[in-house]
Amino acid sequence: MPGLGRLPFSKREVIARLREGEKQITRSAVASSASIGKAVVEHSIIGPGTIVKDGAVIKNSVLLDGAFVHRGINIGGKVLPPMAEIDSEAQDSIAGEGPACYPSFDKPLAMSSG
């Protein structure tokens, strides 16, 4: 498209900024009330009140209202229900295939797929 000019950052500059600890949000919809730390969010929808801590990687996912993703967690291709909390224990239970995650009745804050 004419008039767009050069993109603001090259791929090398983006990688350097990530190493410096800046967040990267690419082609995603993020609610204004969401709090995103120094994390990577790609092709995802982040709902209102959602908190994503530093070092988390969210790709091709939907995090509904009030979800909480702990530091260093990787989520790909998942739909998290409202008020879901994903820590290292819960991440193990959502590692299975399938796009949706549901609350676990045995452990309410943990999520399970399928």
Backbone atoms as SQL, in Angstrom:
CREATE TABLE atoms (id INTEGER PRIMARY KEY, chain TEXT, resi INTEGER, resn TEXT, atom TEXT, x REAL, y REAL, z REAL);
INSERT INTO atoms VALUES
  (1, 'A', 1, 'MET', 'N', 0.852, -1.180, 0.000),
  (2, 'A', 1, 'MET', 'CA', 0.000, 0.000, 0.000),
  (3, 'A', 1, 'MET', 'C', 0.892, 1.235, 0.000),
  (4, 'A', 2, 'PRO', 'N', 0.607, 2.173, -0.862),
  (5, 'A', 2, 'PRO', 'CA', 1.442, 3.359, -0.915),
  (6, 'A', 2, 'PRO', 'C', 1.301, 4.207, 0.348),
  (7, 'A', 3, 'GLY', 'N', 2.397, 4.836, 0.719),
  (8, 'A', 3, 'GLY', 'CA', 2.359, 5.763, 1.846),
  (9, 'A', 3, 'GLY', 'C', 2.611, 5.140, 3.209),
  (10, 'A', 4, 'LEU', 'N', 2.714, 3.821, 3.286),
  (11, 'A', 4, 'LEU', 'CA', 2.928, 3.203, 4.591),
  (12, 'A', 4, 'LEU', 'C', 4.369, 3.351, 5.056),
  (13, 'A', 5, 'GLY', 'N', 5.309, 3.386, 4.129),
  (14, 'A', 5, 'GLY', 'CA', 6.710, 3.543, 4.515),
  (15, 'A', 5, 'GLY', 'C', 7.255, 2.302, 5.196),
  (16, 'A', 6, 'ARG', 'N', 8.373, 2.476, 5.838),
  (17, 'A', 6, 'ARG', 'CA', 9.065, 1.383, 6.513),
  (18, 'A', 6, 'ARG', 'C', 8.344, 1.000, 7.803),
  (19, 'A', 7, 'LEU', 'N', 8.331, -0.282, 8.116),
  (20, 'A', 7, 'LEU', 'CA', 7.770, -0.734, 9.385),
  (21, 'A', 7, 'LEU', 'C', 8.587, -0.141, 10.521),
  (22, 'A', 8, 'PRO', 'N', 7.987, 0.081, 11.688),
  (23, 'A', 8, 'PRO', 'CA', 8.703, 0.758, 12.768),
  (24, 'A', 8, 'PRO', 'C', 9.922, -0.003, 13.290),
  (25, 'A', 9, 'PHE', 'N', 9.919, -1.329, 13.209),
  (26, 'A', 9, 'PHE', 'CA', 11.039, -2.106, 13.720),
  (27, 'A', 9, 'PHE', 'C', 11.331, -3.260, 12.774),
  (28, 'A', 10, 'SER', 'N', 12.591, -3.568, 12.596),
  (29, 'A', 10, 'SER', 'CA', 12.959, -4.758, 11.842),
  (30, 'A', 10, 'SER', 'C', 12.851, -5.962, 12.769),
  (31, 'A', 11, 'LYS', 'N', 12.911, -7.158, 12.197),
  (32, 'A', 11, 'LYS', 'CA', 12.862, -8.376, 13.009),
  (33, 'A', 11, 'LYS', 'C', 14.017, -8.389, 14.014),
  (34, 'A', 12, 'ARG', 'N', 15.184, -7.968, 13.589),
  (35, 'A', 12, 'ARG', 'CA', 16.358, -7.926, 14.475),
  (36, 'A', 12, 'ARG', 'C', 16.114, -6.967, 15.649),
  (37, 'A', 13, 'GLU', 'N', 15.481, -5.804, 15.365),
  (38, 'A', 13, 'GLU', 'CA', 15.201, -4.843, 16.432),
  (39, 'A', 13, 'GLU', 'C', 14.184, -5.401, 17.428),
  (40, 'A', 14, 'VAL', 'N', 13.188, -6.133, 16.928),
  (41, 'A', 14, 'VAL', 'CA', 12.190, -6.737, 17.822),
  (42, 'A', 14, 'VAL', 'C', 12.859, -7.745, 18.741),
  (43, 'A', 15, 'ILE', 'N', 13.724, -8.592, 18.195),
  (44, 'A', 15, 'ILE', 'CA', 14.424, -9.584, 19.022),
  (45, 'A', 15, 'ILE', 'C', 15.282, -8.884, 20.060),
  (46, 'A', 16, 'ALA', 'N', 15.969, -7.825, 19.677),
  (47, 'A', 16, 'ALA', 'CA', 16.799, -7.082, 20.631),
  (48, 'A', 16, 'ALA', 'C', 15.951, -6.473, 21.735),
  (49, 'A', 17, 'ARG', 'N', 14.769, -5.937, 21.378),
  (50, 'A', 17, 'ARG', 'CA', 13.895, -5.351, 22.394),
  (51, 'A', 17, 'ARG', 'C', 13.379, -6.416, 23.352),
  (52, 'A', 18, 'LEU', 'N', 13.081, -7.622, 22.849),
  (53, 'A', 18, 'LEU', 'CA', 12.638, -8.695, 23.730),
  (54, 'A', 18, 'LEU', 'C', 13.748, -9.072, 24.703),
  (55, 'A', 19, 'ARG', 'N', 14.960, -9.113, 24.208),
  (56, 'A', 19, 'ARG', 'CA', 16.081, -9.427, 25.093),
  (57, 'A', 19, 'ARG', 'C', 16.253, -8.359, 26.159),
  (58, 'A', 20, 'GLU', 'N', 15.900, -7.119, 25.825),
  (59, 'A', 20, 'GLU', 'CA', 15.981, -6.031, 26.792),
  (60, 'A', 20, 'GLU', 'C', 14.813, -6.073, 27.764),
  (61, 'A', 21, 'GLY', 'N', 13.840, -6.927, 27.511),
  (62, 'A', 21, 'GLY', 'CA', 12.725, -7.088, 28.439),
  (63, 'A', 21, 'GLY', 'C', 11.485, -6.287, 28.106),
  (64, 'A', 22, 'GLU', 'N', 11.311, -5.865, 26.851),
  (65, 'A', 22, 'GLU', 'CA', 10.093, -5.167, 26.476),
  (66, 'A', 22, 'GLU', 'C', 9.034, -6.168, 26.046),
  (67, 'A', 23, 'LYS', 'N', 7.758, -5.777, 26.189),
  (68, 'A', 23, 'LYS', 'CA', 6.701, -6.678, 25.733),
  (69, 'A', 23, 'LYS', 'C', 6.527, -6.556, 24.238),
  (70, 'A', 24, 'GLN', 'N', 5.978, -7.618, 23.635),
  (71, 'A', 24, 'GLN', 'CA', 5.715, -7.631, 22.201),
  (72, 'A', 24, 'GLN', 'C', 4.290, -8.122, 21.993),
  (73, 'A', 25, 'ILE', 'N', 3.460, -7.293, 21.385),
  (74, 'A', 25, 'ILE', 'CA', 2.088, -7.671, 21.078),
  (75, 'A', 25, 'ILE', 'C', 1.916, -7.555, 19.572),
  (76, 'A', 26, 'THR', 'N', 1.626, -8.685, 18.911),
  (77, 'A', 26, 'THR', 'CA', 1.545, -8.732, 17.461),
  (78, 'A', 26, 'THR', 'C', 0.176, -9.242, 17.022),
  (79, 'A', 27, 'ARG', 'N', -0.501, -8.466, 16.184),
  (80, 'A', 27, 'ARG', 'CA', -1.786, -8.856, 15.593),
  (81, 'A', 27, 'ARG', 'C', -2.722, -9.487, 16.620),
  (82, 'A', 28, 'SER', 'N', -2.941, -8.770, 17.688),
  (83, 'A', 28, 'SER', 'CA', -3.778, -9.253, 18.777),
  (84, 'A', 28, 'SER', 'C', -4.747, -8.165, 19.199),
  (85, 'A', 29, 'ALA', 'N', -5.834, -8.576, 19.837),
  (86, 'A', 29, 'ALA', 'CA', -6.787, -7.640, 20.419),
  (87, 'A', 29, 'ALA', 'C', -6.646, -7.720, 21.933),
  (88, 'A', 30, 'VAL', 'N', -6.319, -6.592, 22.547),
  (89, 'A', 30, 'VAL', 'CA', -6.101, -6.558, 23.989),
  (90, 'A', 30, 'VAL', 'C', -7.026, -5.518, 24.595),
  (91, 'A', 31, 'ALA', 'N', -7.847, -5.928, 25.567),
  (92, 'A', 31, 'ALA', 'CA', -8.748, -4.996, 26.251),
  (93, 'A', 31, 'ALA', 'C', -7.933, -3.950, 26.996),
  (94, 'A', 32, 'SER', 'N', -8.455, -2.741, 27.062),
  (95, 'A', 32, 'SER', 'CA', -7.716, -1.651, 27.701),
  (96, 'A', 32, 'SER', 'C', -7.478, -1.902, 29.182),
  (97, 'A', 33, 'SER', 'N', -8.326, -2.697, 29.832),
  (98, 'A', 33, 'SER', 'CA', -8.156, -2.964, 31.262),
  (99, 'A', 33, 'SER', 'C', -7.258, -4.173, 31.529),
  (100, 'A', 34, 'ALA', 'N', -6.759, -4.809, 30.482),
  (101, 'A', 34, 'ALA', 'CA', -5.849, -5.945, 30.664),
  (102, 'A', 34, 'ALA', 'C', -4.472, -5.424, 31.047),
  (103, 'A', 35, 'SER', 'N', -3.733, -6.236, 31.797),
  (104, 'A', 35, 'SER', 'CA', -2.379, -5.870, 32.203),
  (105, 'A', 35, 'SER', 'C', -1.403, -6.893, 31.618),
  (106, 'A', 36, 'ILE', 'N', -0.553, -6.429, 30.706),
  (107, 'A', 36, 'ILE', 'CA', 0.405, -7.315, 30.055),
  (108, 'A', 36, 'ILE', 'C', 1.804, -6.905, 30.516),
  (109, 'A', 37, 'GLY', 'N', 2.521, -7.849, 31.120),
  (110, 'A', 37, 'GLY', 'CA', 3.896, -7.591, 31.540),
  (111, 'A', 37, 'GLY', 'C', 4.827, -7.683, 30.352),
  (112, 'A', 38, 'LYS', 'N', 6.078, -7.949, 30.617),
  (113, 'A', 38, 'LYS', 'CA', 7.076, -8.109, 29.556),
  (114, 'A', 38, 'LYS', 'C', 6.906, -9.499, 28.960),
  (115, 'A', 39, 'ALA', 'N', 5.910, -9.625, 28.104),
  (116, 'A', 39, 'ALA', 'CA', 5.499, -10.919, 27.559),
  (117, 'A', 39, 'ALA', 'C', 5.365, -10.825, 26.047),
  (118, 'A', 40, 'VAL', 'N', 5.170, -11.994, 25.421),
  (119, 'A', 40, 'VAL', 'CA', 4.927, -12.063, 23.982),
  (120, 'A', 40, 'VAL', 'C', 3.476, -12.497, 23.781),
  (121, 'A', 41, 'VAL', 'N', 2.717, -11.703, 23.022),
  (122, 'A', 41, 'VAL', 'CA', 1.325, -12.027, 22.701),
  (123, 'A', 41, 'VAL', 'C', 1.185, -11.936, 21.188),
  (124, 'A', 42, 'GLU', 'N', 0.872, -13.071, 20.546),
  (125, 'A', 42, 'GLU', 'CA', 0.737, -13.107, 19.093),
  (126, 'A', 42, 'GLU', 'C', -0.598, -13.720, 18.698),
  (127, 'A', 43, 'HIS', 'N', -1.294, -13.075, 17.777),
  (128, 'A', 43, 'HIS', 'CA', -2.538, -13.597, 17.199),
  (129, 'A', 43, 'HIS', 'C', -3.494, -14.095, 18.285),
  (130, 'A', 44, 'SER', 'N', -3.724, -13.278, 19.298),
  (131, 'A', 44, 'SER', 'CA', -4.559, -13.695, 20.429),
  (132, 'A', 44, 'SER', 'C', -5.542, -12.592, 20.805),
  (133, 'A', 45, 'ILE', 'N', -6.531, -12.976, 21.602),
  (134, 'A', 45, 'ILE', 'CA', -7.507, -12.036, 22.144),
  (135, 'A', 45, 'ILE', 'C', -7.374, -12.091, 23.664),
  (136, 'A', 46, 'ILE', 'N', -7.144, -10.928, 24.260),
  (137, 'A', 46, 'ILE', 'CA', -6.953, -10.837, 25.709),
  (138, 'A', 46, 'ILE', 'C', -8.108, -10.021, 26.271),
  (139, 'A', 47, 'GLY', 'N', -8.926, -10.650, 27.130),
  (140, 'A', 47, 'GLY', 'CA', -10.127, -10.020, 27.662),
  (141, 'A', 47, 'GLY', 'C', -9.867, -9.025, 28.774),
  (142, 'A', 48, 'PRO', 'N', -10.909, -8.282, 29.149),
  (143, 'A', 48, 'PRO', 'CA', -10.789, -7.279, 30.201),
  (144, 'A', 48, 'PRO', 'C', -10.369, -7.898, 31.538),
  (145, 'A', 49, 'GLY', 'N', -9.530, -7.183, 32.265),
  (146, 'A', 49, 'GLY', 'CA', -9.110, -7.632, 33.589),
  (147, 'A', 49, 'GLY', 'C', -8.109, -8.771, 33.581),
  (148, 'A', 50, 'THR', 'N', -7.695, -9.213, 32.410),
  (149, 'A', 50, 'THR', 'CA', -6.731, -10.304, 32.310),
  (150, 'A', 50, 'THR', 'C', -5.345, -9.797, 32.684),
  (151, 'A', 51, 'ILE', 'N', -4.578, -10.640, 33.386),
  (152, 'A', 51, 'ILE', 'CA', -3.215, -10.297, 33.776),
  (153, 'A', 51, 'ILE', 'C', -2.269, -11.335, 33.186),
  (154, 'A', 52, 'VAL', 'N', -1.279, -10.866, 32.439),
  (155, 'A', 52, 'VAL', 'CA', -0.251, -11.732, 31.865),
  (156, 'A', 52, 'VAL', 'C', 1.090, -11.243, 32.417),
  (157, 'A', 53, 'LYS', 'N', 1.752, -12.081, 33.191),
  (158, 'A', 53, 'LYS', 'CA', 3.000, -11.701, 33.857),
  (159, 'A', 53, 'LYS', 'C', 4.203, -11.776, 32.911),
  (160, 'A', 54, 'ASP', 'N', 5.326, -11.221, 33.376),
  (161, 'A', 54, 'ASP', 'CA', 6.571, -11.194, 32.610),
  (162, 'A', 54, 'ASP', 'C', 6.991, -12.588, 32.160),
  (163, 'A', 55, 'GLY', 'N', 7.528, -12.662, 30.947),
  (164, 'A', 55, 'GLY', 'CA', 8.088, -13.909, 30.438),
  (165, 'A', 55, 'GLY', 'C', 7.072, -14.880, 29.871),
  (166, 'A', 56, 'ALA', 'N', 5.779, -14.573, 29.964),
  (167, 'A', 56, 'ALA', 'CA', 4.754, -15.459, 29.409),
  (168, 'A', 56, 'ALA', 'C', 4.732, -15.319, 27.890),
  (169, 'A', 57, 'VAL', 'N', 4.326, -16.399, 27.217),
  (170, 'A', 57, 'VAL', 'CA', 4.177, -16.397, 25.761),
  (171, 'A', 57, 'VAL', 'C', 2.774, -16.896, 25.452),
  (172, 'A', 58, 'ILE', 'N', 1.966, -16.051, 24.816),
  (173, 'A', 58, 'ILE', 'CA', 0.587, -16.378, 24.460),
  (174, 'A', 58, 'ILE', 'C', 0.488, -16.319, 22.944),
  (175, 'A', 59, 'LYS', 'N', 0.153, -17.443, 22.289),
  (176, 'A', 59, 'LYS', 'CA', 0.042, -17.474, 20.833),
  (177, 'A', 59, 'LYS', 'C', -1.260, -18.157, 20.422),
  (178, 'A', 60, 'ASN', 'N', -1.953, -17.552, 19.455),
  (179, 'A', 60, 'ASN', 'CA', -3.160, -18.137, 18.870),
  (180, 'A', 60, 'ASN', 'C', -4.150, -18.586, 19.939),
  (181, 'A', 61, 'SER', 'N', -4.402, -17.749, 20.922),
  (182, 'A', 61, 'SER', 'CA', -5.256, -18.124, 22.045),
  (183, 'A', 61, 'SER', 'C', -6.253, -17.022, 22.372),
  (184, 'A', 62, 'VAL', 'N', -7.251, -17.394, 23.165),
  (185, 'A', 62, 'VAL', 'CA', -8.235, -16.445, 23.682),
  (186, 'A', 62, 'VAL', 'C', -8.229, -16.575, 25.199),
  (187, 'A', 63, 'LEU', 'N', -7.964, -15.471, 25.879),
  (188, 'A', 63, 'LEU', 'CA', -7.997, -15.441, 27.341),
  (189, 'A', 63, 'LEU', 'C', -9.175, -14.561, 27.736),
  (190, 'A', 64, 'LEU', 'N', -10.204, -15.178, 28.309),
  (191, 'A', 64, 'LEU', 'CA', -11.414, -14.439, 28.637),
  (192, 'A', 64, 'LEU', 'C', -11.239, -13.641, 29.923),
  (193, 'A', 65, 'ASP', 'N', -12.255, -12.878, 30.265),
  (194, 'A', 65, 'ASP', 'CA', -12.221, -11.902, 31.351),
  (195, 'A', 65, 'ASP', 'C', -11.593, -12.427, 32.639),
  (196, 'A', 66, 'GLY', 'N', -10.620, -11.679, 33.141),
  (197, 'A', 66, 'GLY', 'CA', -10.047, -11.962, 34.453),
  (198, 'A', 66, 'GLY', 'C', -9.068, -13.118, 34.508),
  (199, 'A', 67, 'ALA', 'N', -8.658, -13.660, 33.372),
  (200, 'A', 67, 'ALA', 'CA', -7.687, -14.759, 33.395),
  (201, 'A', 67, 'ALA', 'C', -6.365, -14.244, 33.956),
  (202, 'A', 68, 'PHE', 'N', -5.607, -15.136, 34.598),
  (203, 'A', 68, 'PHE', 'CA', -4.316, -14.768, 35.186),
  (204, 'A', 68, 'PHE', 'C', -3.276, -15.774, 34.735),
  (205, 'A', 69, 'VAL', 'N', -2.256, -15.296, 34.023),
  (206, 'A', 69, 'VAL', 'CA', -1.195, -16.159, 33.514),
  (207, 'A', 69, 'VAL', 'C', 0.087, -15.809, 34.261),
  (208, 'A', 70, 'HIS', 'N', 0.640, -16.785, 34.973),
  (209, 'A', 70, 'HIS', 'CA', 1.839, -16.574, 35.781),
  (210, 'A', 70, 'HIS', 'C', 3.075, -16.370, 34.913),
  (211, 'A', 71, 'ARG', 'N', 4.137, -15.946, 35.548),
  (212, 'A', 71, 'ARG', 'CA', 5.435, -15.673, 34.924),
  (213, 'A', 71, 'ARG', 'C', 5.974, -16.917, 34.204),
  (214, 'A', 72, 'GLY', 'N', 6.420, -16.728, 32.949),
  (215, 'A', 72, 'GLY', 'CA', 7.098, -17.780, 32.206),
  (216, 'A', 72, 'GLY', 'C', 6.221, -18.869, 31.618),
  (217, 'A', 73, 'ILE', 'N', 4.908, -18.708, 31.653),
  (218, 'A', 73, 'ILE', 'CA', 3.991, -19.734, 31.135),
  (219, 'A', 73, 'ILE', 'C', 3.832, -19.578, 29.620),
  (220, 'A', 74, 'ASN', 'N', 3.785, -20.699, 28.896),
  (221, 'A', 74, 'ASN', 'CA', 3.569, -20.702, 27.443),
  (222, 'A', 74, 'ASN', 'C', 2.193, -21.290, 27.147),
  (223, 'A', 75, 'ILE', 'N', 1.374, -20.546, 26.407),
  (224, 'A', 75, 'ILE', 'CA', 0.040, -21.013, 26.035),
  (225, 'A', 75, 'ILE', 'C', -0.101, -20.851, 24.532),
  (226, 'A', 76, 'GLY', 'N', -0.512, -21.914, 23.843),
  (227, 'A', 76, 'GLY', 'CA', -0.695, -21.849, 22.403),
  (228, 'A', 76, 'GLY', 'C', -1.953, -22.574, 21.966),
  (229, 'A', 77, 'GLY', 'N', -2.799, -21.903, 21.187),
  (230, 'A', 77, 'GLY', 'CA', -3.989, -22.535, 20.624),
  (231, 'A', 77, 'GLY', 'C', -5.027, -22.930, 21.646),
  (232, 'A', 78, 'LYS', 'N', -5.216, -22.127, 22.689),
  (233, 'A', 78, 'LYS', 'CA', -6.172, -22.472, 23.752),
  (234, 'A', 78, 'LYS', 'C', -7.194, -21.367, 23.952),
  (235, 'A', 79, 'VAL', 'N', -8.332, -21.739, 24.515),
  (236, 'A', 79, 'VAL', 'CA', -9.350, -20.794, 24.956),
  (237, 'A', 79, 'VAL', 'C', -9.475, -20.977, 26.457),
  (238, 'A', 80, 'LEU', 'N', -9.150, -19.914, 27.206),
  (239, 'A', 80, 'LEU', 'CA', -9.226, -20.001, 28.668),
  (240, 'A', 80, 'LEU', 'C', -10.498, -19.325, 29.147),
  (241, 'A', 81, 'PRO', 'N', -11.257, -19.965, 30.029),
  (242, 'A', 81, 'PRO', 'CA', -12.515, -19.383, 30.507),
  (243, 'A', 81, 'PRO', 'C', -12.265, -18.202, 31.433),
  (244, 'A', 82, 'PRO', 'N', -13.311, -17.454, 31.737),
  (245, 'A', 82, 'PRO', 'CA', -13.159, -16.322, 32.656),
  (246, 'A', 82, 'PRO', 'C', -12.576, -16.781, 34.000),
  (247, 'A', 83, 'MET', 'N', -11.721, -15.941, 34.573),
  (248, 'A', 83, 'MET', 'CA', -11.126, -16.135, 35.897),
  (249, 'A', 83, 'MET', 'C', -10.189, -17.345, 35.984),
  (250, 'A', 84, 'ALA', 'N', -9.739, -17.864, 34.849),
  (251, 'A', 84, 'ALA', 'CA', -8.789, -18.987, 34.866),
  (252, 'A', 84, 'ALA', 'C', -7.446, -18.498, 35.388),
  (253, 'A', 85, 'GLU', 'N', -6.760, -19.330, 36.166),
  (254, 'A', 85, 'GLU', 'CA', -5.420, -19.016, 36.641),
  (255, 'A', 85, 'GLU', 'C', -4.490, -20.114, 36.148),
  (256, 'A', 86, 'ILE', 'N', -3.494, -19.727, 35.366),
  (257, 'A', 86, 'ILE', 'CA', -2.579, -20.706, 34.789),
  (258, 'A', 86, 'ILE', 'C', -1.198, -20.522, 35.400),
  (259, 'A', 87, 'ASP', 'N', -0.784, -21.517, 36.185),
  (260, 'A', 87, 'ASP', 'CA', 0.563, -21.536, 36.749),
  (261, 'A', 87, 'ASP', 'C', 1.274, -22.757, 36.187),
  (262, 'A', 88, 'SER', 'N', 2.433, -23.111, 36.722),
  (263, 'A', 88, 'SER', 'CA', 3.192, -24.235, 36.161),
  (264, 'A', 88, 'SER', 'C', 2.435, -25.556, 36.292),
  (265, 'A', 89, 'GLU', 'N', 1.683, -25.760, 37.376),
  (266, 'A', 89, 'GLU', 'CA', 0.904, -27.000, 37.530),
  (267, 'A', 89, 'GLU', 'C', -0.241, -27.045, 36.526),
  (268, 'A', 90, 'ALA', 'N', -0.947, -25.937, 36.367),
  (269, 'A', 90, 'ALA', 'CA', -2.074, -25.894, 35.434),
  (270, 'A', 90, 'ALA', 'C', -1.593, -26.001, 33.994),
  (271, 'A', 91, 'GLN', 'N', -0.400, -25.483, 33.696),
  (272, 'A', 91, 'GLN', 'CA', 0.125, -25.556, 32.334),
  (273, 'A', 91, 'GLN', 'C', 0.273, -27.008, 31.897),
  (274, 'A', 92, 'ASP', 'N', 0.681, -27.883, 32.803),
  (275, 'A', 92, 'ASP', 'CA', 0.796, -29.303, 32.473),
  (276, 'A', 92, 'ASP', 'C', -0.550, -29.887, 32.063),
  (277, 'A', 93, 'SER', 'N', -1.628, -29.448, 32.697),
  (278, 'A', 93, 'SER', 'CA', -2.938, -30.017, 32.402),
  (279, 'A', 93, 'SER', 'C', -3.560, -29.447, 31.130),
  (280, 'A', 94, 'ILE', 'N', -3.038, -28.318, 30.608),
  (281, 'A', 94, 'ILE', 'CA', -3.584, -27.781, 29.360),
  (282, 'A', 94, 'ILE', 'C', -2.689, -28.097, 28.176),
  (283, 'A', 95, 'ALA', 'N', -1.680, -28.925, 28.383),
  (284, 'A', 95, 'ALA', 'CA', -0.732, -29.223, 27.321),
  (285, 'A', 95, 'ALA', 'C', -1.302, -30.136, 26.245),
  (286, 'A', 96, 'GLY', 'N', -2.435, -30.782, 26.501),
  (287, 'A', 96, 'GLY', 'CA', -3.026, -31.702, 25.534),
  (288, 'A', 96, 'GLY', 'C', -3.544, -30.989, 24.306),
  (289, 'A', 97, 'GLU', 'N', -3.971, -31.767, 23.323),
  (290, 'A', 97, 'GLU', 'CA', -4.498, -31.201, 22.090),
  (291, 'A', 97, 'GLU', 'C', -5.916, -30.708, 22.302),
  (292, 'A', 98, 'GLY', 'N', -6.348, -29.855, 21.414),
  (293, 'A', 98, 'GLY', 'CA', -7.702, -29.326, 21.484),
  (294, 'A', 98, 'GLY', 'C', -7.691, -27.859, 21.855),
  (295, 'A', 99, 'PRO', 'N', -8.598, -27.096, 21.251),
  (296, 'A', 99, 'PRO', 'CA', -8.557, -25.655, 21.436),
  (297, 'A', 99, 'PRO', 'C', -9.159, -25.155, 22.736),
  (298, 'A', 100, 'ALA', 'N', -10.025, -25.914, 23.366),
  (299, 'A', 100, 'ALA', 'CA', -10.733, -25.392, 24.528),
  (300, 'A', 100, 'ALA', 'C', -10.195, -25.962, 25.830),
  (301, 'A', 101, 'CYS', 'N', -10.265, -25.154, 26.859),
  (302, 'A', 101, 'CYS', 'CA', -9.898, -25.600, 28.205),
  (303, 'A', 101, 'CYS', 'C', -11.081, -25.317, 29.118),
  (304, 'A', 102, 'TYR', 'N', -11.285, -26.178, 30.076),
  (305, 'A', 102, 'TYR', 'CA', -12.405, -26.033, 30.982),
  (306, 'A', 102, 'TYR', 'C', -11.913, -26.134, 32.415),
  (307, 'A', 103, 'PRO', 'N', -12.622, -25.520, 33.359),
  (308, 'A', 103, 'PRO', 'CA', -12.198, -25.643, 34.756),
  (309, 'A', 103, 'PRO', 'C', -12.200, -27.097, 35.203),
  (310, 'A', 104, 'SER', 'N', -11.226, -27.456, 35.987),
  (311, 'A', 104, 'SER', 'CA', -11.163, -28.796, 36.553),
  (312, 'A', 104, 'SER', 'C', -11.983, -28.805, 37.838),
  (313, 'A', 105, 'PHE', 'N', -12.876, -29.771, 37.986),
  (314, 'A', 105, 'PHE', 'CA', -13.700, -29.829, 39.187),
  (315, 'A', 105, 'PHE', 'C', -12.918, -30.343, 40.388),
  (316, 'A', 106, 'ASP', 'N', -11.871, -31.140, 40.136),
  (317, 'A', 106, 'ASP', 'CA', -11.029, -31.628, 41.220),
  (318, 'A', 106, 'ASP', 'C', -10.144, -30.531, 41.781),
  (319, 'A', 107, 'LYS', 'N', -9.674, -29.675, 40.923),
  (320, 'A', 107, 'LYS', 'CA', -8.789, -28.585, 41.315),
  (321, 'A', 107, 'LYS', 'C', -9.283, -27.340, 40.578),
  (322, 'A', 108, 'PRO', 'N', -10.165, -26.538, 41.195),
  (323, 'A', 108, 'PRO', 'CA', -10.857, -25.474, 40.482),
  (324, 'A', 108, 'PRO', 'C', -9.978, -24.481, 39.739),
  (325, 'A', 109, 'LEU', 'N', -8.768, -24.198, 40.215),
  (326, 'A', 109, 'LEU', 'CA', -7.929, -23.224, 39.533),
  (327, 'A', 109, 'LEU', 'C', -7.122, -23.852, 38.418),
  (328, 'A', 110, 'ALA', 'N', -7.066, -25.174, 38.360),
  (329, 'A', 110, 'ALA', 'CA', -6.335, -25.849, 37.284),
  (330, 'A', 110, 'ALA', 'C', -7.275, -25.980, 36.084),
  (331, 'A', 111, 'MET', 'N', -6.681, -26.086, 34.930),
  (332, 'A', 111, 'MET', 'CA', -7.468, -26.236, 33.707),
  (333, 'A', 111, 'MET', 'C', -7.148, -27.582, 33.075),
  (334, 'A', 112, 'SER', 'N', -8.129, -28.130, 32.386),
  (335, 'A', 112, 'SER', 'CA', -7.868, -29.371, 31.659),
  (336, 'A', 112, 'SER', 'C', -8.431, -29.228, 30.254),
  (337, 'A', 113, 'SER', 'N', -7.780, -29.859, 29.302),
  (338, 'A', 113, 'SER', 'CA', -8.269, -29.778, 27.925),
  (339, 'A', 113, 'SER', 'C', -9.100, -31.001, 27.619),
  (340, 'A', 114, 'GLY', 'N', -10.102, -30.793, 26.782),
  (341, 'A', 114, 'GLY', 'CA', -10.934, -31.883, 26.316),
  (342, 'A', 114, 'GLY', 'C', -11.802, -32.379, 27.378);
